[in-house]
């Protein structure tokens, strides 16, 4: 049974696996002091057009979010995020576990608006009791959002401006960043993120690597002794080479963008299949996540042929489900879905 349940079902791209195999028996120092990590860092700096950037490679998304938020905030500060933000909904309280409250903002198509950030901060400081409250210290967003939607360059610029006006850190979760950068019509690029954000990360786990995320501080603006802080959070790889080799391979010859484009093309085919079946979409997503509203009976039938993810109840008789494509989604998988939809909607 072919699965569209998430975008990290397969191992890694063959070029990444080849690089791991070819370098397997080469001895290298630990904790990111190896030549592979140095190569990956330089490749990422060039891709971001940020020669002063500091880059740190860690294991996965939740670890990255908790590490960045905890090390960039003061003990009395919390993080602002859209109500649907990953750190607010699907991260099991990992941020609160580190001692920082998640402060939910209104969301529009999964996105935070600059005016809502400004309104929150103004309201906070206008409260005469704010010294007894959690101070806003950071704005966290993801690109793409949890609903597969994208910020525009103008929206990011507006968020950046309001963050810098009120001394807030702007942090962009890029677990699926490759799928956002590869989407049709986007005007957001890695160099733009490097210009506007205080910190962001480039996702590898969902975008062609076995594991790993690359945290980027565009101006070399990370907190002091950051390797020490990473280790305090249990996030420092002894064999840092494992992620270094993978990111060096992903950023060689534009591989990262080329393989992420596959997810966009396959997502278009998924969308077409359900459009032809007359289905309603929960939201208009230009990226690799497609959210379809299915009659519950149809949903049960379809689950016998292909796997997909539950998202949320739509009403008493319908459910929003997610179909996620990835760098590895095959045309054979798309054909299985096409046949399954034809069968289920014909019955």
N, C-alpha and C positions, 0 to 999 in steps of 0.2 A: 504494500500500500504506500503510495507516494505521499510525502508529508509537506504541507505548507504551513506547519504550525508555528515555525519561527525561522530566523535567518542565521542560525548557527548550528545546523544539524550535521553538516559535513565537517571533515577535519580541516584541511587547509588547501590552498591552491597548489597545483603541482610544482610550480616554480619555487614556492616557499618550501615545500617538502624537499625538493631537489637541493636547495641551498642548505637546509638542515643536514641532509645526508652527506653532501660534499664536504662540509666543515666539521662533521661529527667527531673525527679523531684528532682534530687540531687542538692543542692545549691552549687555554686562554685563562687569564685572571678572572676572578669573580666580581660580583657586586656591580656589574656594569662598567668595569674598567677594561673591557676587551675591545679589540679592534672593530668587531661587528657592530657593537653599540655605537662606537664613535662614528662609523660610517653611516649608520641609520640616523643619528643626530644631525650629521651634516646634510644628508639628503632631505630631511624634514626642514631644516633651516632654509635650504634653497627653495623647496616647494612653497614655503610660507613667505619667501622673500624677507626673512627676518634673521639677519646674520648674528644678532646679539641674543637670539632666543636660547633659553635653557630648556632642555628636553629630558624627561625622565620616563623610563619604560617600566610599567607595572603590569599586574596580572589581568584584572577584569574591571568591568564597569562599576559595580557597587563599591569595590575597594577603592577605585579611583575617585568616585564621588565623595566618599567619606574622608579619604585622605586630603583631598583638595579643600573641602569645606572646613574640616577641622583645623587644618594648618593655616588657612587664610583668615579665619575669624578669631576675634577676641573671645574670651570665655563667656562674656555677657551678651554676645551677638547671636542672631539667628539668620536664616537664609530665606529670602523671598523667592517664591516660585509660583507658576500657575497652579491652580487647584489640581489640574491633571498631571502635573509634573512627576517624573519618575521618582524623585526623592520623597515626594509626598504620598504616593500611592503604592508603588510596587517595589519598595526597597526595605520592607520589613522593619521600619523604624531605625535603620542603620545610622542615619544622621542624628536622630535624638539619642541613640545609644552612645554617641561620642560627646553628648552634652550640649548640642545646639538644636534649638527649636526650628522646625520648618514652619514658615509663615506663609500661608496660602493666599494667593491673589486671584481675582477673577480671571477667567480664561476665555479666549475667543479662538475657536478652532485649534485648541491646544496651546495657544500662544499667550504670552504676557504682553501687555501694552505699556508703553513708556508712561502714559498719563496715569495708569493705575499704580505704577511704582511711585511716581511722584506724589500722588494723592495719599498713598499709604504713609510715606515718609513725613509729609507735611502734617497729617493727622497725628502721627506718633509724637512728633516734637511739640505739637500744640497741646497735647495732654499734659496737664500739670503734674501727673503722677508717673511720667515716663521713666523716671529713675528706678521705678519699681517694676519695670517691664523689660521684655527682651528687645534689645536694640536691633534694628535692621542693619546688617553689615554686608550683605551680598545679594546679588540677583543671580539665580540659577535658571537657565533655560536649556533645552535640548534642541538640536538641529540635525535631523528632522525631529519634530515633536513626537509625543506618544501616539498621535493620530496620523503620523506620516505627513503632516503639513510642514511648510517651510517658511521661515522668516525671509523677508526681502531685505536687500541692502539698506533701504530707507528705514525699515523697522529696527534693524540692528543698530543703525546709527543713532536713532532716537533713544533706544535703550542705553547705548553707550554714553550719550550725552547726559541723560538724567542720572546715570550711575556716577559719573565723574563729578557732576554738580553736587551730589550729596555724599561723596566719598564712599560709594558702595563698590565692591568688587563685582565685575561682570564675569561670570563663569559659564562657559558653553560646554554642555555634555555632548560629545561627538561619538557616542557609541556606534551610531549609524551614519556618521558624517559623510562617508564615501557615497552613500546613496542620496544624500542631499546635494552634494557637489555635482553628482552625475545626472541629476534630474533635468528634464527639459525646462528651458526658460528661466532657470535660476540666475540671479545676478550676484550670488554669494560665492566667494572664492576663499581659498586658504589665505592668500595675502590680505584680503579684507578682514577676515577673522583676526589675523595677527595685528591689524591696525586698530581694531575696535575693542578687543577683549583683553582683560587682564590675564586670563588663563582659559585655555580650552584643551580638549583632548581629541586625538585622532583614534578612532576605534579600529582595532584589528580583529578582535574576537568574532565580530559579526561580518567582517569585510575581508575575509580571505586568509586570516592567520589561524593557527591552532588556538592561540590565546594572546592576550596582550593589548595594552592601550598606551598611547604616547601622550604624556602630559606636556603641553607647550606653554611656557611663560615667555611671551613674545619679546619682552624687553629685558630678559634676564632678571625678572622682578620677583623671583620666588623668595619665600622666607629664608632667613639665614640657616645654614647647616641643614639643607634640605634632605640630603642623604640620611643624616641622622634621624630626621623626622619620619622619613619613609620607613626606616628600620623600626622605629618606635611603634609604628602602626602595623608591623608584621608584614610589610609589603615589599621588602627589599629581596630580590632574587639573589640567591647565592650564585646560581648559574645564570647571570644576567644575559649571557650570550644567547640563550634560548629565544628571548624576545628580540634582542638586537639583530640576530640573523634574519628573523622574519620581517622586521620592518625595513631592513636594508634591502631585502628582496622585493618587498611590496612597493618601495619607492624608487626602484630601479626601472628605467625605461617606461615610467608612467603606468606600471602594472596596476597599482591601486585603483586609479581612475578607470582603466580599461575593464577590469573585472567587475567593478561596481556598476558599470553601464549595463552589464548583462541583467542585473536585477531589475533595472528600470524597463528594459525591453520586455522582460518576462512579465513584469507587473502590468504592462499595457495589454498583454495577451490575456492575463487573468481578468482584467477589467472588461475586455471585449467579450469574453465568454459569458460573464454574468449580465452584461448589457444586452446581449442577444437573447438571454433567457428572460429578460424583462425585470431583472432584479433592481431593487433600490439600493443605493449606496449611502452609508451613514454619514460620510464626509468625503469631500473631494481631495484625494491624496495623490500628489504627483510622484510619490516615491515608491519604495518597494512594499509598503504595507497597504493592503486594500481591505476596506471594511464594508462588508456586505450584510444587508438586512435579509434574513431568511425566515420563512415560515418554519415553525418548529418541527413540523412533520417532515418537510423537505430537508431540514438540517439533519434530522436523525437518519434519513435515507442516505444522504450524501456522505455522512460519516462512515458508512460501510464501504465506501470506495476510496476516499482520500482523507488525509488528516488535515485539520485546520484548528485554529485556536478560538476558544470562547472569549468574547470581549465583554459584553454586557447585555442584560435583558433590554429589549426595545419596548415591548408591551407584553400583554398576557399570552400572545400567540406568536410573537416574533422575537428573534435574537440577533444581536450584532455579532458577527464572527469575523475573524481576521485571517486573511490569506497573505502570507509573507513569502516573497521571492528573495533570492540572494545571488551572490556571485556564482553559486554552483547550480542554480536551478536549470534543469535540462528541458529540451524541447519534448522529450519523451514524457516527462512529468506533466508538462502543459497539456499534452494530448490525453493523458489519463484523466486529468481534470475535465477536459472538454467532453470526453465520452461519458464521464460520471454525471456531469450536469445534464447532458442530453437525456440520459436514462431516467434520472430523478425527476426532471421536469416533464417528461413524457408520460410518466405513470399517473 
